[in-house]
Amino acid sequence: MSTLTSTARSRAAATDTAPARAVGPSRRRAARGWLFLLPLLALNALVIGAPGLMSVYYSFTDWSGIGPAQFVGMDNYLRLFSDGAFLQALLNNLWWTVFFLLVPISIALAGAFLLSRTTRGQVIYRVVFFVPYTLATIVVASIWSNIYSPEYGLTAVLGLDINLLGDPDTALASVAVANTWQWWGYLMVIFLSAMSSVNPSLYEAARLDGASGWQQFVHITIPGIRPTLVFMALMTVIWSFLVFDYIYIMTGGGPAGATEVVGTLLYTTAFSTYEAGYAAAMGIVLALISVVMVGGYLGLRRWRGWEV
């Protein structure tokens, strides 16, 4: 009887100590992992976290960018929604977002679908279409500024008296076209990679059923690459609200604020009129828009069960 009792106790003790023994190495591995990540986390906290927190603080102050800052509470944020220049810049950002959600993505989808059906020279086409994306923005913007020049550009060659970058009605669209020329090739390569994972037997079955190329694209290709398509649409929205370089180089926000976006207005406000606190409030609004977009995407992906 005593032998059976001691045996049962030893088994119970072994059962209790087994998880502890198993957890010990696991915790050590996790600790080592965090130890290796610590320098990167510290760098991110220093380079991203600290400036971000400072921006939040200065957005509640009246600060010129030099010297002490005076706390003004919500005044900067209240001023934003009554500032005609900011509202116009935000409207231009919305126009830019809609344009890039429709035009470059549509061109990239069509190009990727046609290229996916090409068996010869596909790599060459990929390189040719991707090359503009590898060029520096200043180079591409300068090239297109010369193309739009009313003195020696395309319109001058065609004999048209049009200043595309100098007309408020055409300036923003002209800059968007220049950016599209560089951007759509990158999207096409992303979509083409996603299309390569679609099961080819689905296309064969659709062809046997008499489906046209358009029907295959709508009912097979789009559902097959939907997670990638939605993710790139999300990134397009975020990048559209952060656009700065093309507009600053080609028009500087002009003429008469026709191409002004929040990024260029923020830069001008901080470094020309020296209202760094007000500019910080603009930056926080842009950050909040990005957070809302990312949160909406993550919620949609979880709801639909999509994986990228």
C-alpha positions as CSV (number, residue, x, y, z in Angstrom):
1,M,0.0,0.0,0.0
2,S,2.8,2.4,0.9
3,T,4.6,1.5,-2.2
4,L,1.6,2.3,-4.4
5,T,1.2,5.7,-2.5
6,S,4.8,6.7,-3.0
7,T,4.6,5.7,-6.7
8,A,1.5,7.9,-7.2
9,R,3.2,10.8,-5.4
10,S,6.3,10.5,-7.6
11,R,4.1,10.5,-10.7
12,A,2.2,13.5,-9.6
13,A,5.4,15.4,-8.8
14,A,6.8,14.5,-12.2
15,T,3.6,15.7,-13.8
16,D,3.9,19.0,-11.9
17,T,7.5,19.6,-12.8
18,A,7.2,18.7,-16.5
19,P,5.5,21.9,-17.6
20,A,8.0,23.9,-15.6
21,R,10.9,22.2,-17.3
22,A,9.2,22.7,-20.7
23,V,8.4,26.3,-20.1
24,G,11.9,27.2,-18.9
25,P,13.7,26.8,-22.2
26,S,10.8,28.4,-24.1
27,R,11.1,31.5,-21.8
28,R,14.8,31.6,-22.3
29,R,14.4,31.5,-26.1
30,A,11.8,34.3,-26.0
31,A,14.1,36.3,-23.7
32,R,17.0,35.9,-26.2
33,G,14.7,36.9,-29.0
34,W,13.7,40.1,-27.2
35,L,17.3,40.8,-26.4
36,F,18.2,40.7,-30.1
37,L,15.2,43.0,-30.9
38,L,16.1,45.4,-28.1
39,P,18.6,47.5,-30.2
40,L,16.0,47.8,-33.0
41,L,13.2,48.7,-30.6
42,A,15.4,51.3,-28.9
43,L,16.3,52.8,-32.3
44,N,12.6,53.0,-33.3
45,A,11.7,54.6,-30.0
46,L,14.5,57.2,-30.5
47,V,13.9,57.9,-34.2
48,I,10.1,57.5,-34.5
49,G,8.6,57.3,-31.0
50,A,10.2,60.4,-29.5
51,P,9.6,62.7,-32.5
52,G,6.1,61.5,-32.6
53,L,5.4,62.3,-29.0
54,M,7.0,65.7,-29.4
55,S,4.8,66.4,-32.5
56,V,1.7,65.5,-30.4
57,Y,2.9,67.9,-27.7
58,Y,3.8,70.8,-30.0
59,S,0.4,70.4,-31.8
60,F,-1.2,71.8,-28.7
61,T,1.2,74.8,-28.6
62,D,1.9,78.1,-30.3
63,W,5.5,77.5,-31.4
64,S,7.6,79.1,-34.1
65,G,10.1,76.2,-34.3
66,I,12.6,78.1,-32.3
67,G,12.6,79.0,-28.6
68,P,9.9,78.1,-26.0
69,A,6.4,76.9,-26.9
70,Q,3.2,78.4,-25.5
71,F,0.5,75.9,-24.7
72,V,-2.8,76.8,-26.4
73,G,-4.9,73.6,-26.0
74,M,-7.1,72.7,-28.9
75,D,-6.8,76.0,-30.7
76,N,-4.7,74.6,-33.5
77,Y,-7.1,71.8,-34.2
78,L,-10.1,74.2,-34.1
79,R,-8.3,76.5,-36.5
80,L,-7.8,73.7,-39.0
81,F,-11.5,73.3,-39.6
82,S,-11.9,77.0,-40.3
83,D,-8.8,77.4,-42.4
84,G,-9.7,77.6,-46.0
85,A,-6.2,76.8,-47.2
86,F,-6.1,73.6,-45.1
87,L,-9.6,72.5,-46.3
88,Q,-8.6,73.1,-49.9
89,A,-5.4,71.2,-49.4
90,L,-7.3,68.3,-47.8
91,L,-9.8,68.4,-50.7
92,N,-6.9,68.2,-53.2
93,N,-5.6,65.2,-51.2
94,L,-9.0,63.5,-51.5
95,W,-9.0,64.2,-55.3
96,W,-5.5,62.8,-55.6
97,T,-6.5,59.7,-53.6
98,V,-9.5,59.0,-55.9
99,F,-7.4,59.5,-59.0
100,F,-4.7,57.0,-57.8
101,L,-7.3,54.5,-56.7
102,L,-8.8,54.5,-60.1
103,V,-6.3,55.3,-62.8
104,P,-2.9,53.7,-61.9
105,I,-4.5,50.7,-60.3
106,S,-6.8,50.1,-63.3
107,I,-3.8,50.4,-65.7
108,A,-1.7,48.1,-63.5
109,L,-4.4,45.5,-63.3
110,A,-5.0,45.5,-67.0
111,G,-1.3,45.4,-67.7
112,A,-0.7,42.6,-65.3
113,F,-3.5,40.5,-66.6
114,L,-2.4,40.9,-70.2
115,L,1.2,40.2,-69.3
116,S,0.2,37.1,-67.3
117,R,-1.0,35.6,-70.6
118,T,2.3,36.4,-72.4
119,T,4.6,33.5,-72.6
120,R,7.5,35.1,-74.4
121,G,9.6,38.0,-73.2
122,Q,7.6,38.4,-70.0
123,V,10.7,39.2,-67.9
124,I,11.8,41.9,-70.4
125,Y,8.4,43.6,-70.2
126,R,8.5,43.5,-66.4
127,V,11.9,45.2,-66.4
128,V,10.8,47.8,-68.9
129,F,7.6,48.7,-67.0
130,F,9.4,48.7,-63.7
131,V,12.4,50.9,-64.7
132,P,10.5,54.2,-64.2
133,Y,9.9,53.3,-60.5
134,T,13.6,53.0,-59.9
135,L,14.3,56.5,-61.1
136,A,14.7,59.3,-58.6
137,T,11.6,61.5,-58.1
138,I,13.6,64.7,-58.9
139,V,14.6,63.2,-62.2
140,V,11.1,62.1,-63.2
141,A,9.6,65.4,-62.0
142,S,12.1,67.4,-64.0
143,I,11.6,65.4,-67.1
144,W,7.8,65.9,-66.9
145,S,8.2,69.6,-66.1
146,N,10.1,69.9,-69.4
147,I,7.4,67.9,-71.2
148,Y,4.8,70.3,-69.9
149,S,6.8,73.4,-70.7
150,P,4.7,75.9,-72.8
151,E,7.9,77.1,-74.4
152,Y,9.7,74.0,-75.6
153,G,7.5,71.1,-74.3
154,L,4.9,68.9,-76.0
155,T,2.3,71.5,-76.2
156,A,4.7,73.9,-77.9
157,V,5.6,71.2,-80.4
158,L,1.9,70.6,-81.1
159,G,1.3,74.3,-81.5
160,L,-1.0,74.5,-78.5
161,D,-1.1,77.6,-76.4
162,I,-1.6,75.7,-73.1
163,N,0.4,75.9,-69.9
164,L,-0.7,72.7,-68.2
165,L,1.2,73.4,-64.9
166,G,0.3,77.1,-64.9
167,D,-3.5,76.6,-65.3
168,P,-5.4,75.9,-62.0
169,D,-7.8,73.7,-63.9
170,T,-5.1,71.3,-65.2
171,A,-2.1,71.6,-62.9
172,L,-3.1,69.0,-60.3
173,A,-4.1,66.5,-63.0
174,S,-0.9,67.1,-64.9
175,V,1.2,66.3,-61.8
176,A,-0.9,63.2,-61.1
177,V,-0.2,62.0,-64.7
178,A,3.5,62.4,-64.2
179,N,3.4,60.5,-60.9
180,T,1.3,57.7,-62.5
181,W,3.9,57.2,-65.2
182,Q,6.4,56.2,-62.5
183,W,4.0,54.4,-60.1
184,W,1.9,52.1,-62.2
185,G,4.7,49.8,-63.2
186,Y,5.4,49.0,-59.6
187,L,1.8,48.1,-59.0
188,M,1.7,46.0,-62.1
189,V,4.7,43.9,-60.9
190,I,2.9,43.4,-57.5
191,F,-0.3,42.3,-59.2
192,L,1.5,40.1,-61.6
193,S,3.1,38.2,-58.8
194,A,-0.2,37.8,-57.1
195,M,-1.8,36.5,-60.3
196,S,0.9,33.8,-60.6
197,S,-0.6,32.2,-57.5
198,V,-4.1,31.8,-59.0
199,N,-4.8,28.2,-59.9
200,P,-4.4,27.9,-63.8
201,S,-7.1,25.1,-63.9
202,L,-9.7,27.8,-63.0
203,Y,-8.9,29.6,-66.2
204,E,-9.0,26.3,-68.2
205,A,-12.4,25.4,-66.8
206,A,-13.7,28.9,-67.5
207,R,-12.5,28.8,-71.2
208,L,-14.2,25.4,-71.6
209,D,-17.4,26.9,-70.3
210,G,-17.1,29.7,-72.9
211,A,-16.1,32.5,-70.6
212,S,-14.5,35.5,-72.3
213,G,-11.3,37.2,-71.2
214,W,-13.2,39.9,-69.4
215,Q,-15.3,37.4,-67.5
216,Q,-12.2,35.4,-66.5
217,F,-10.6,38.7,-65.2
218,V,-13.7,39.7,-63.2
219,H,-14.7,36.3,-61.8
220,I,-11.3,34.6,-61.4
221,T,-8.4,37.0,-61.4
222,I,-10.0,39.7,-59.1
223,P,-11.2,37.3,-56.4
224,G,-7.9,35.5,-56.6
225,I,-5.8,38.6,-55.9
226,R,-8.3,40.4,-53.8
227,P,-6.2,40.5,-50.6
228,T,-3.3,42.0,-52.4
229,L,-5.5,44.4,-54.3
230,V,-7.1,45.6,-51.1
231,F,-3.7,46.0,-49.4
232,M,-2.3,48.0,-52.3
233,A,-5.4,50.2,-52.3
234,L,-4.8,50.8,-48.6
235,M,-1.2,51.8,-49.2
236,T,-2.3,54.0,-52.1
237,V,-4.7,55.9,-49.9
238,I,-2.0,56.4,-47.2
239,W,0.7,57.4,-49.7
240,S,-1.8,59.8,-51.4
241,F,-2.3,61.7,-48.2
242,L,1.4,61.8,-47.7
243,V,2.2,63.1,-51.2
244,F,4.7,65.9,-51.2
245,D,7.7,65.5,-53.6
246,Y,6.1,65.7,-57.0
247,I,3.9,68.6,-56.2
248,Y,6.7,70.5,-54.4
249,I,9.1,70.0,-57.3
250,M,6.7,70.6,-60.2
251,T,4.4,73.4,-58.9
252,G,5.3,74.2,-55.3
253,G,1.6,74.1,-54.5
254,G,0.6,76.6,-57.1
255,P,-0.8,78.2,-59.1
256,A,-2.9,80.0,-56.5
257,G,-3.0,76.9,-54.3
258,A,-4.5,74.7,-57.0
259,T,-2.1,71.9,-56.3
260,E,-1.6,72.5,-52.6
261,V,-1.9,69.4,-50.5
262,V,-1.6,69.0,-46.8
263,G,2.1,67.9,-47.1
264,T,3.2,71.0,-49.0
265,L,1.0,73.3,-46.8
266,L,2.5,71.7,-43.7
267,Y,6.0,72.4,-45.0
268,T,5.2,76.0,-45.9
269,T,3.5,76.6,-42.6
270,A,6.4,75.2,-40.6
271,F,9.4,76.7,-42.5
272,S,8.0,79.8,-44.3
273,T,5.5,81.3,-41.9
274,Y,7.2,79.7,-38.8
275,E,4.0,78.2,-37.3
276,A,5.5,74.9,-36.3
277,G,2.9,74.2,-33.7
278,Y,0.1,74.6,-36.3
279,A,2.0,72.5,-38.8
280,A,2.4,69.8,-36.1
281,A,-1.4,69.7,-35.8
282,M,-1.7,69.1,-39.5
283,G,0.8,66.3,-39.2
284,I,-1.2,64.7,-36.4
285,V,-4.4,64.9,-38.5
286,L,-2.7,63.1,-41.4
287,A,-1.4,60.4,-38.9
288,L,-4.9,59.9,-37.6
289,I,-6.3,59.5,-41.1
290,S,-3.6,56.8,-41.7
291,V,-4.5,55.0,-38.4
292,V,-8.2,55.0,-39.4
293,M,-7.4,53.5,-42.8
294,V,-5.1,50.8,-41.4
295,G,-7.6,49.9,-38.7
296,G,-10.4,49.7,-41.3
297,Y,-8.3,47.4,-43.5
298,L,-7.3,45.1,-40.6
299,G,-11.0,44.9,-39.6
300,L,-12.0,44.1,-43.1
301,R,-9.4,41.5,-43.5
302,R,-10.4,39.8,-40.3
303,W,-14.1,40.0,-41.2
304,R,-13.5,38.5,-44.6
305,G,-10.8,36.1,-43.6
306,W,-8.3,37.4,-46.1
307,E,-4.6,36.7,-45.9
308,V,-1.9,38.6,-47.8
